Structures are given as C-alpha cells and as structure tokens.
C-alpha cells in the first residue's frame, strides 16, 4: 500500500450506543455489505482507530502462513548443506 491508496471518506459520529455509520462511499468502494464482520483496531492513547473486514484478516493470515512455511523450508534446506 502506498500513500496514493489512502483516502479520507468523510466523518462518522459516535451515537449514544457507541455506534457509527460508515460513509456510503467507503462502504461501496471497500465492498462493505450489511452483515459483514469488521474488526476494530487501534493504538492505545494515540487516538487512532481502524476497521478491517474479517475476510481480509483471514486472507492476510493465510498469506502470512504461506510465507512462513516458505521461510522454514529455505532455512531447513540451508541447514542440510
């Protein structure tokens, strides 16, 4: 991801129940649909909060596991020599 991939979609107001409405442009462009599970991430004390779709986390973990397996294979092959 580079700087040109980032976009400000607008603002959201936190309601009395702690709920926010994600701007329509963001939902449309990011493919967020009713019923999608979003994980909430943030930095303690820094005021940053982010949302990521559950299927993106699953995809990220799968890719990370593949990369780790590749590294393990490379390491094991190097040990044998």
OpenMM code with the backbone's topology and positions (N, CA, C; nanometers):
from openmm import Vec3, app, unit

residues = "UNK UNK UNK UNK UNK UNK UNK UNK UNK UNK UNK UNK UNK UNK UNK UNK UNK UNK UNK UNK UNK UNK UNK UNK UNK UNK UNK UNK UNK UNK UNK UNK UNK UNK UNK UNK UNK UNK UNK UNK UNK UNK UNK UNK UNK UNK UNK UNK UNK UNK UNK UNK UNK UNK UNK UNK UNK UNK UNK UNK UNK UNK UNK UNK UNK UNK UNK UNK UNK UNK UNK UNK UNK UNK UNK UNK UNK UNK UNK UNK UNK".split()
positions = [
    Vec3(0.0847, -0.1179, 0.0000),
    Vec3(0.0000, 0.0000, 0.0000),
    Vec3(0.0888, 0.1235, 0.0000),
    Vec3(0.0611, 0.2136, -0.0893),
    Vec3(0.1371, 0.3380, -0.0895),
    Vec3(0.0463, 0.4539, -0.0499),
    Vec3(0.1038, 0.5708, -0.0429),
    Vec3(0.0296, 0.6887, 0.0019),
    Vec3(-0.0907, 0.7180, -0.0867),
    Vec3(-0.0834, 0.6805, -0.2145),
    Vec3(-0.1937, 0.7089, -0.3061),
    Vec3(-0.3127, 0.6166, -0.2850),
    Vec3(-0.2936, 0.5077, -0.2085),
    Vec3(-0.4030, 0.4157, -0.1791),
    Vec3(-0.4919, 0.4665, -0.0658),
    Vec3(-0.4451, 0.5631, 0.0090),
    Vec3(-0.5185, 0.6127, 0.1252),
    Vec3(-0.6211, 0.7167, 0.0813),
    Vec3(-0.7342, 0.7157, 0.1518),
    Vec3(-0.8415, 0.8081, 0.1143),
    Vec3(-0.9201, 0.8446, 0.2397),
    Vec3(-0.9607, 0.9677, 0.2495),
    Vec3(-1.0478, 1.0125, 0.3571),
    Vec3(-1.1900, 1.0134, 0.3028),
    Vec3(-1.2764, 0.9313, 0.3599),
    Vec3(-1.4132, 0.9164, 0.3101),
    Vec3(-1.5113, 1.0141, 0.3731),
    Vec3(-1.4713, 1.0804, 0.4771),
    Vec3(-1.5630, 1.1717, 0.5449),
    Vec3(-1.5549, 1.1502, 0.6945),
    Vec3(-1.6615, 1.1824, 0.7626),
    Vec3(-1.6638, 1.1696, 0.9077),
    Vec3(-1.7764, 1.0770, 0.9510),
    Vec3(-1.7637, 1.0290, 1.0733),
    Vec3(-1.8689, 0.9484, 1.1353),
    Vec3(-1.8855, 0.9999, 1.2774),
    Vec3(-2.0077, 1.0054, 1.3231),
    Vec3(-2.0368, 1.0500, 1.4588),
    Vec3(-2.0721, 0.9291, 1.5431),
    Vec3(-2.0147, 0.9228, 1.6628),
    Vec3(-2.0442, 0.8135, 1.7552),
    Vec3(-2.1758, 0.8451, 1.8246),
    Vec3(-2.2702, 0.7522, 1.8138),
    Vec3(-2.4001, 0.7692, 1.8770),
    Vec3(-2.3984, 0.7308, 2.0238),
    Vec3(-2.5119, 0.7440, 2.0903),
    Vec3(-2.5218, 0.7159, 2.2341),
    Vec3(-2.4927, 0.5701, 2.2678),
    Vec3(-2.5113, 0.4801, 2.1732),
    Vec3(-2.4832, 0.3378, 2.1958),
    Vec3(-2.3440, 0.2994, 2.1469),
    Vec3(-2.2623, 0.3985, 2.1096),
    Vec3(-2.1271, 0.3710, 2.0614),
    Vec3(-2.1218, 0.3293, 1.9159),
    Vec3(-2.2317, 0.3436, 1.8445),
    Vec3(-2.2370, 0.3022, 1.7051),
    Vec3(-2.1951, 0.4161, 1.6131),
    Vec3(-2.1345, 0.3775, 1.4995),
    Vec3(-2.1009, 0.4751, 1.3963),
    Vec3(-2.1616, 0.4285, 1.2645),
    Vec3(-2.1813, 0.5217, 1.1743),
    Vec3(-2.2261, 0.4901, 1.0394),
    Vec3(-2.1078, 0.5132, 0.9470),
    Vec3(-2.0702, 0.4099, 0.8729),
    Vec3(-1.9604, 0.4211, 0.7774),
    Vec3(-2.0151, 0.4911, 0.6539),
    Vec3(-1.9478, 0.5965, 0.6077),
    Vec3(-1.9981, 0.6697, 0.4911),
    Vec3(-2.0246, 0.5775, 0.3712),
    Vec3(-2.1310, 0.6056, 0.2986),
    Vec3(-2.1741, 0.5232, 0.1852),
    Vec3(-2.0631, 0.5033, 0.0823),
    Vec3(-1.9880, 0.6101, 0.0518),
    Vec3(-1.8780, 0.5976, -0.0454),
    Vec3(-1.7768, 0.4926, -0.0005),
    Vec3(-1.7441, 0.4923, 0.1280),
    Vec3(-1.6480, 0.3959, 0.1812),
    Vec3(-1.7045, 0.2542, 0.1724),
    Vec3(-1.8306, 0.2380, 0.2113),
    Vec3(-1.8924, 0.1050, 0.2057),
    Vec3(-1.8930, 0.0512, 0.0631),
    Vec3(-1.9292, 0.1373, -0.0312),
    Vec3(-1.9371, 0.0956, -0.1717),
    Vec3(-1.7984, 0.0616, -0.2271),
    Vec3(-1.7038, 0.1525, -0.2095),
    Vec3(-1.5710, 0.1346, -0.2663),
    Vec3(-1.4949, 0.0177, -0.2013),
    Vec3(-1.5181, -0.0043, -0.0716),
    Vec3(-1.4466, -0.1092, 0.0015),
    Vec3(-1.5250, -0.2413, 0.0073),
    Vec3(-1.6427, -0.2432, -0.0532),
    Vec3(-1.7213, -0.3663, -0.0593),
    Vec3(-1.7762, -0.4111, 0.0747),
    Vec3(-1.8093, -0.3167, 0.1607),
    Vec3(-1.8658, -0.3490, 0.2921),
    Vec3(-2.0165, -0.3604, 0.2783),
    Vec3(-2.0679, -0.4763, 0.3141),
    Vec3(-2.2114, -0.5049, 0.2988),
    Vec3(-2.2752, -0.5278, 0.4365),
    Vec3(-2.4064, -0.5169, 0.4426),
    Vec3(-2.4807, -0.5464, 0.5648),
    Vec3(-2.4459, -0.6868, 0.6124),
    Vec3(-2.4144, -0.6991, 0.7384),
    Vec3(-2.3820, -0.8295, 0.7960),
    Vec3(-2.2338, -0.8628, 0.7961),
    Vec3(-2.1512, -0.7854, 0.7232),
    Vec3(-2.0065, -0.8086, 0.7251),
    Vec3(-1.9540, -0.7865, 0.8667),
    Vec3(-1.8577, -0.8706, 0.9051),
    Vec3(-1.7920, -0.8529, 1.0348),
    Vec3(-1.6659, -0.7704, 1.0129),
    Vec3(-1.6533, -0.6649, 1.0922),
    Vec3(-1.5369, -0.5782, 1.0854),
    Vec3(-1.4624, -0.5870, 1.2183),
    Vec3(-1.3321, -0.5990, 1.2107),
    Vec3(-1.2502, -0.5979, 1.3310),
    Vec3(-1.2057, -0.4543, 1.3548),
    Vec3(-1.2102, -0.4129, 1.4810),
    Vec3(-1.1727, -0.2780, 1.5197),
    Vec3(-1.0322, -0.2831, 1.5780),
    Vec3(-0.9430, -0.2020, 1.5214),
    Vec3(-0.8050, -0.1964, 1.5683),
    Vec3(-0.7730, -0.0523, 1.6049),
    Vec3(-0.6750, -0.0359, 1.6894),
    Vec3(-0.6358, 0.0992, 1.7251),
    Vec3(-0.5056, 0.1003, 1.8013),
    Vec3(-0.4611, 0.2196, 1.8334),
    Vec3(-0.3403, 0.2376, 1.9112),
    Vec3(-0.3791, 0.3034, 2.0429),
    Vec3(-0.3477, 0.2374, 2.1502),
    Vec3(-0.3826, 0.2865, 2.2825),
    Vec3(-0.3200, 0.4232, 2.3077),
    Vec3(-0.4021, 0.5195, 2.3441),
    Vec3(-0.3539, 0.6521, 2.3788),
    Vec3(-0.3150, 0.7396, 2.2608),
    Vec3(-0.3251, 0.6885, 2.1395),
    Vec3(-0.2828, 0.7667, 2.0211),
    Vec3(-0.4009, 0.8239, 1.9436),
    Vec3(-0.5222, 0.7806, 1.9736),
    Vec3(-0.6389, 0.8326, 1.9045),
    Vec3(-0.6622, 0.7752, 1.7668),
    Vec3(-0.5923, 0.6641, 1.7326),
    Vec3(-0.6112, 0.6013, 1.6021),
    Vec3(-0.7060, 0.4835, 1.6164),
    Vec3(-0.7990, 0.4706, 1.5209),
    Vec3(-0.8883, 0.3552, 1.5157),
    Vec3(-0.9037, 0.3154, 1.3690),
    Vec3(-0.9058, 0.1864, 1.3422),
    Vec3(-0.9218, 0.1382, 1.2065),
    Vec3(-1.0128, 0.0165, 1.2042),
    Vec3(-1.0719, -0.0085, 1.0909),
    Vec3(-1.1603, -0.1229, 1.0720),
    Vec3(-1.1046, -0.2088, 0.9603),
    Vec3(-1.1134, -0.3414, 0.9750),
    Vec3(-1.0721, -0.4320, 0.8685),
    Vec3(-1.1744, -0.5446, 0.8590),
    Vec3(-1.2108, -0.5787, 0.7343),
    Vec3(-1.3099, -0.6841, 0.7128),
    Vec3(-1.2519, -0.8195, 0.7544),
    Vec3(-1.3375, -0.9020, 0.8111),
    Vec3(-1.2957, -1.0329, 0.8604),
    Vec3(-1.2302, -1.1168, 0.7513),
    Vec3(-1.2855, -1.1160, 0.6301),
    Vec3(-1.2262, -1.1972, 0.5235),
    Vec3(-1.0870, -1.1483, 0.4849),
    Vec3(-1.0595, -1.0198, 0.5039),
    Vec3(-0.9256, -0.9671, 0.4765),
    Vec3(-0.8259, -1.0155, 0.5811),
    Vec3(-0.8694, -1.0258, 0.7059),
    Vec3(-0.7810, -1.0785, 0.8105),
    Vec3(-0.7498, -1.2245, 0.7809),
    Vec3(-0.8522, -1.3011, 0.7436),
    Vec3(-0.8314, -1.4428, 0.7121),
    Vec3(-0.7342, -1.4581, 0.5953),
    Vec3(-0.7489, -1.3755, 0.4926),
    Vec3(-0.6605, -1.3791, 0.3768),
    Vec3(-0.5178, -1.3420, 0.4178),
    Vec3(-0.5044, -1.2394, 0.5015),
    Vec3(-0.3731, -1.1970, 0.5491),
    Vec3(-0.3046, -1.3099, 0.6267),
    Vec3(-0.3790, -1.3772, 0.7138),
    Vec3(-0.3224, -1.4871, 0.7928),
    Vec3(-0.2798, -1.6019, 0.7018),
    Vec3(-0.3613, -1.6345, 0.6024),
    Vec3(-0.3259, -1.7410, 0.5074),
    Vec3(-0.1963, -1.7069, 0.4340),
    Vec3(-0.1848, -1.5831, 0.3859),
    Vec3(-0.0642, -1.5400, 0.3155),
    Vec3(0.0572, -1.5414, 0.4077),
    Vec3(0.0378, -1.4982, 0.5311),
    Vec3(0.1466, -1.4991, 0.6284),
    Vec3(0.1935, -1.6419, 0.6549),
    Vec3(0.0993, -1.7343, 0.6702),
    Vec3(0.1344, -1.8749, 0.6919),
    Vec3(0.2128, -1.9313, 0.5736),
    Vec3(0.1718, -1.8982, 0.4522),
    Vec3(0.2446, -1.9444, 0.3331),
    Vec3(0.3872, -1.8911, 0.3317),
    Vec3(0.4015, -1.7633, 0.3642),
    Vec3(0.5345, -1.7025, 0.3674),
    Vec3(0.6217, -1.7662, 0.4755),
    Vec3(0.5635, -1.7933, 0.5910),
    Vec3(0.6387, -1.8566, 0.6994),
    Vec3(0.6822, -1.9976, 0.6618),
    Vec3(0.5947, -2.0712, 0.5966),
    Vec3(0.6304, -2.2063, 0.5516),
    Vec3(0.7447, -2.2011, 0.4503),
    Vec3(0.7384, -2.1037, 0.3596),
    Vec3(0.8462, -2.0880, 0.2605),
    Vec3(0.9786, -2.0569, 0.3291),
    Vec3(0.9750, -1.9675, 0.4274),
    Vec3(1.0967, -1.9342, 0.5009),
    Vec3(1.1500, -2.0549, 0.5780),
    Vec3(1.0598, -2.1317, 0.6378),
    Vec3(1.1009, -2.2513, 0.7119),
    Vec3(1.1677, -2.3515, 0.6176),
    Vec3(1.1112, -2.3707, 0.5002),
    Vec3(1.1693, -2.4618, 0.4015),
    Vec3(1.3081, -2.4139, 0.3598),
    Vec3(1.3219, -2.2837, 0.3335),
    Vec3(1.4528, -2.2291, 0.2977),
    Vec3(1.5546, -2.2515, 0.4092),
    Vec3(1.5130, -2.2262, 0.5319),
    Vec3(1.6019, -2.2433, 0.6474),
    Vec3(1.6419, -2.3890, 0.6625),
    Vec3(1.5443, -2.4797, 0.6513),
    Vec3(1.5721, -2.6235, 0.6649),
    Vec3(1.6654, -2.6715, 0.5548),
    Vec3(1.6464, -2.6235, 0.4327),
    Vec3(1.7329, -2.6626, 0.3203),
    Vec3(1.8756, -2.6102, 0.3408),
    Vec3(1.8874, -2.4942, 0.4004),
    Vec3(2.0192, -2.4363, 0.4256),
    Vec3(2.0939, -2.5162, 0.5332),
    Vec3(2.0202, -2.5687, 0.6324),
    Vec3(2.0795, -2.6481, 0.7399),
    Vec3(2.1386, -2.7786, 0.6859),
    Vec3(2.0698, -2.8369, 0.5887),
    Vec3(2.1096, -2.9677, 0.5344),
    Vec3(2.2462, -2.9575, 0.4666),
    Vec3(2.2771, -2.8478, 0.4037),
    Vec3(2.4002, -2.8317, 0.3262),
    Vec3(2.5220, -2.8201, 0.4128),
] * unit.nanometer
topology = app.Topology()
chain = topology.addChain("A")
for resn in residues:
    res = topology.addResidue(resn, chain)
    for name in ("N", "CA", "C"):
        topology.addAtom(name, app.Element.getBySymbol(name[0]), res)
